[in-house]
């Protein structure tokens, strides 16, 4: 097909289901693990966050690139992203 890889990125994900809401713990190199709460509505996400004791003002809807930016990394400039073992 002629495609060329633009980058290689490793990550680990642990998934849980709580009352039809998906809880995803994502681990990526260079940044701390973070929790994604994925539901069918904003209300579901907020209710689940409340159940887990997560304050509403700590919720965000940014993507992984923005998470990296918050920790001072430009993910688009990193061609290979590996965990160090």
HELIX and SHEET records of a PDB file:
HELIX    1   1 UNK A   42  UNK A   51  1                                  10    
HELIX    2   2 UNK A   56  UNK A   58  5                                   3    
HELIX    3   3 UNK A   64  UNK A   70  1                                   7    
HELIX    4   4 UNK A   75  UNK A   77  5                                   3    
SHEET    1   A 2 UNK A   8  UNK A   9  0                                        
SHEET    2   A 2 UNK A  80  UNK A  81  1                                        
SHEET    1   B 3 UNK A  11  UNK A  18  0                                        
SHEET    2   B 3 UNK A  21  UNK A  28 -1                                        
SHEET    3   B 3 UNK A  34  UNK A  38 -1                                        
END                                                                             
